[in-house]
């Protein structure tokens, strides 16, 4: 009886080694992707935050009333900080969901698709105009509106407002 029990324990331990050998690469891939997402998100967020401060986004948001609206909603951070947080968490969440998929656990194969399903499907392009850059979607209606507004600006560029 004790020999059978000892054999069962050793069989369970050897099965554990075999299972860890199968699971460990996925866990390492998940941890690597999470670390890359953490580092990449942090670096990108710092760059975006500094760029937002250099472009005086905080001052402009204050002039436009965005800071006051953020304050009323309970968010007591500067708009450049909010932009940096959104960038960080966006990058981090994408990498973590990719890491969960790397585990190859049944039922988690489409986590990234589920997380990214809420994003718009339209592509966005930046078009250069004579004095500024404009962003327009490639949707036909938006492109027509964009082209009409560019033509209006070009036609009335020198006229006084009002």
C-alpha positions, -999 to +999 in steps of 0.1 A: +000+000+000+027+025+009+046+016-023+015+024-044+011+057-025+047+066-031+045+057-067+014+080-071+032+109-054+062+105-076+040+102-107+022+134-098+055+152-093+068+140-127+035+150-143+039+185-127+074+188-143+059+179-177+030+203-173+054+231-162+075+224-192+045+229-214+031+260-196+063+279-187+070+293-222+035+308-223+040+323-188+074+337-198+059+352-230+030+367-210+054+383-185+077+395-212+048+411-231+035+427-199+070+441-191+074+454-227+039+470-224+047+485-190+080+500-202+067+510-237+036+526-222+056+544-195+082+558-221+055+567-246+033+584-220+063+605-208+071+616-243+034+624-251+031+642-217+061+664-224+050+670-260+016+681-247+032+705-222+055+718-249+025+725-271+008+743-242-021+719-242-028+727-205-031+764-212-053+759-242-075+734-224-079+760-197-089+786-223-114+762-239-129+752-206-117+716-208-099+718-174-130+731-157-151+703-172-125+678-160-126+693-126-164+691-124-162+654-133-139+649-103-106+646-123-081+670-107-052+663-131-039+686-158-050+677-193-014+667-203-014+643-174-047+628-185-034+624-221-003+607-207-024+583-186-047+574-215-016+566-237+000+545-210-031+525-202-039+520-238-005+506-246-003+485-214-038+469-219-030+459-255+002+442-244-014+425-214-042+411-236-016+399-260+002+382-231-030+365-220-034+352-255+002+339-254-007+316-225-028+297-250-054+288-224-086+275-239-112+303-240-087+332-240-078+330-277-097+361-287-092+384-257-074+411-278-102+411-304-127+415-276-108+444-260-101+462-293-137+456-306-148+490-293-123+510-313-135+526-346-130+506-377-124+537-399-089+545-408-077+580-400-053+600-422-036+633-417-038+656-447-016+685-453-033+718-460-016+751-469-014+765-433-022+735-410-029+698-407-063+683-406-074+649-396-102+632-415-115+597-417-116+578-450-153+575-447-169+591-478-191+616-459-163+628-437-140+631-466-165+652-485-170+674-455-133+677-451-127+687-487-155+712-485-141+728-454-106+730-469-121+747-500-140+771-479-109+780-459-089+785-491-116+806-507-121+829-476-085+830-462-080+867-465-115+879-456-122+894-422-144+873-398-180+884-393 
